[in-house]
Amino acid sequence: MSKFYALSGARVAYISASSIIIEKLRKFSPPWSVSLFGQIAGIEALKDEKYYRRKVAETHKLRKKFSDDLSSIKCLKVYGSAANFILMEILNKKTASEVCEKMRKKNIYIRNCDSQSLRFKDNFIRTAVKDEKSNKRIFLALKGVIEK
C-alpha cells in the first residue's frame, strides 16, 4: 500500500493468502503489527477503488518504460517484474557493491541484493519504480556507472 496510497510512513500492509499460509505467518507477526492510525488510513484508502485503478495503471506504465530503458544498458540484464521494483544482474566486471557506492555518491540509492540471498554473489541490484523524472535520473546515472 506504500506505492499506490503513499502509506509507507504509516507502515500499512495486508496479505491475501490461504488460511494455511496465514497461520504459518501468524507466529512471526507481532499482535499489533499495524498501528490504529495505520489501520484507519488503510481502511479509508481501500474505499476509493477508482484511485487505486488509476495508480495501478500508472505504475504498470512507469514500470514498463523504466524496465525498457534499463534493458538498453549494456552489461545489465533486467528481469521482468510485477512488483514496484526492478531486479537487475550486472554482467560485466563491476560488482553490485561498487555500483551501489557510485550511485550513492550521486545521491541515488539502489539496493545491493546480497542481503536477500547468498546466490546473488554481488552481481544483482534492484531499484524501486518511481515517478517518470526520478526513473529517468536513475536510468541515466546507472547507465553512466555500468557502461564506464
Secondary structure as GFF3:
##gff-version 3
##sequence-region A 1 148
A	DSSP	alpha_helix	2	5	.	.	.	ID=ss1
A	DSSP	three_ten_helix	8	10	.	.	.	ID=ss2
A	DSSP	alpha_helix	19	26	.	.	.	ID=ss3
A	DSSP	alpha_helix	36	46	.	.	.	ID=ss4
A	DSSP	alpha_helix	49	71	.	.	.	ID=ss5
A	DSSP	beta_strand	76	79	.	.	.	ID=ss6
A	DSSP	beta_strand	85	90	.	.	.	ID=ss7
A	DSSP	alpha_helix	96	105	.	.	.	ID=ss8
A	DSSP	beta_strand	111	112	.	.	.	ID=ss9
A	DSSP	three_ten_helix	113	115	.	.	.	ID=ss10
A	DSSP	three_ten_helix	118	120	.	.	.	ID=ss11
A	DSSP	beta_strand	124	128	.	.	.	ID=ss12
A	DSSP	alpha_helix	132	147	.	.	.	ID=ss13
###
